[in-house]
Amino acid sequence: MPREQSEPPTGEVSAQRGAIDTHTHLNHPRLVRRLAQVLARARLAGVGEMIVVGYDLPSSELAVELAEHHRELWAAVGVHPHDAGGIDQDTFGRLRDLARSEAVVAIGETGFDFHRDLSPRESQVAAVQSHLALAWELDLPVILHCRAAQETLLDIVSECRGKPSGGTSKLVWHCFDGTGEHAARALDLGMALGLGGMLTYEKSEGLRRVAAELPADRILLETDCPYLTPQPRRGRDNEPANLAIIAECAARLRGESKHQVEENTSQNARRILRLGKK
């Protein structure tokens, strides 16, 4: 299927230049129905590329479809921990087929959500292990969700890495909200850490302290849209255009310019997710 380039407004930055939003749900019903406008606002805000992340089979299929039609979009395919209880071998067979698309750059999102516990915890563990095995088989990075389960995530990743079959795929801790100790363990395991809208929230002072000290080569920017809208725009659906607010916050914390943060995190995204030219 030929990939299309969405035309940017005259004089604006074209796709593949500018910041990279490494975690979006442009496949979400609230965003996909107005995708053209969302992408136009992203370009005007200087966002050049976006990863559309699957959270179940239908959304993974749509992520691939969108990425195959728009040059500025890439896809990740996986099943969110909320749905881990319903995963079977057929599920992973379909994910494997989807991952053969040139538009797919990662497996995920998978991981742990012990806050809502919508799937049994043992099912979440099995799902993460199976997603990791698939990623290692296909030599693709893995996008990991984690809520109220930081120690479990780190323990399972460490255990899997230590097995003879453990792969060397890059690992992305999406929407990182852990402590300095969690960050240190994650970095030791080779993870990259995604910083999103939570960085801007009043209650996130601890996270801001951690983000200020993270190694520059391990940081990614993300919106997780339509969720986790940055503080100045809370109450509305999040969009990739809001990545600029997150970059500005990170820049203030780290004593860098917004341009430096966007350039550095975009380089990280291209290296870690192996984004090529379209």
Rosetta blueprint (number, residue, H / E / L):
1 M L
2 P L
3 R L
4 E L
5 Q L
6 S L
7 E L
8 P L
9 P L
10 T L
11 G L
12 E L
13 V L
14 S L
15 A L
16 Q L
17 R L
18 G L
19 A E
20 I E
21 D E
22 T E
23 H E
24 T E
25 H L
26 L L
27 N L
28 H L
29 P H
30 R H
31 L H
32 V H
33 R L
34 R L
35 L H
36 A H
37 Q H
38 V H
39 L H
40 A H
41 R H
42 A H
43 R H
44 L H
45 A L
46 G L
47 V E
48 G E
49 E E
50 M E
51 I E
52 V E
53 V E
54 G L
55 Y L
56 D L
57 L H
58 P H
59 S H
60 S H
61 E H
62 L H
63 A H
64 V H
65 E H
66 L H
67 A H
68 E H
69 H H
70 H L
71 R L
72 E L
73 L E
74 W E
75 A E
76 A E
77 V E
78 G L
79 V L
80 H L
81 P H
82 H H
83 D H
84 A H
85 G H
86 G H
87 I L
88 D L
89 Q H
90 D H
91 T H
92 F H
93 G H
94 R H
95 L H
96 R H
97 D H
98 L H
99 A L
100 R L
101 S L
102 E L
103 A L
104 V E
105 V E
106 A E
107 I E
108 G E
109 E E
110 T E
111 G E
112 F E
113 D E
114 F L
115 H L
116 R L
117 D L
118 L L
119 S L
120 P L
121 R H
122 E H
123 S H
124 Q H
125 V H
126 A H
127 A H
128 V H
129 Q H
130 S H
131 H H
132 L H
133 A H
134 L H
135 A H
136 W H
137 E H
138 L H
139 D L
140 L L
141 P L
142 V E
143 I E
144 L E
145 H E
146 C E
147 R E
148 A L
149 A L
150 Q H
151 E H
152 T H
153 L H
154 L H
155 D H
156 I H
157 V H
158 S H
159 E H
160 C H
161 R H
162 G H
163 K L
164 P L
165 S L
166 G L
167 G L
168 T L
169 S L
170 K L
171 L E
172 V E
173 W E
174 H L
175 C L
176 F L
177 D L
178 G L
179 T L
180 G H
181 E H
182 H H
183 A H
184 A H
185 R H
186 A H
187 L H
188 D H
189 L L
190 G L
191 M E
192 A E
193 L E
194 G E
195 L E
196 G L
197 G H
198 M H
199 L H
200 T H
201 Y L
202 E L
203 K L
204 S L
205 E H
206 G H
207 L H
208 R H
209 R H
210 V H
211 A H
212 A H
213 E H
214 L L
215 P L
216 A H
217 D H
218 R H
219 I E
220 L E
221 L E
222 E L
223 T L
224 D L
225 C E
226 P L
227 Y L
228 L L
229 T L
230 P L
231 Q H
232 P H
233 R H
234 R L
235 G L
236 R L
237 D L
238 N L
239 E L
240 P H
241 A H
242 N H
243 L H
244 A H
245 I H
246 I H
247 A H
248 E H
249 C H
250 A H
251 A H
252 R H
253 L H
254 R H
255 G L
256 E L
257 S L
258 K H
259 H H
260 Q H
261 V H
262 E H
263 E H
264 N H
265 T H
266 S H
267 Q H
268 N H
269 A H
270 R H
271 R H
272 I H
273 L L
274 R L
275 L L
276 G L
277 K L
278 K L
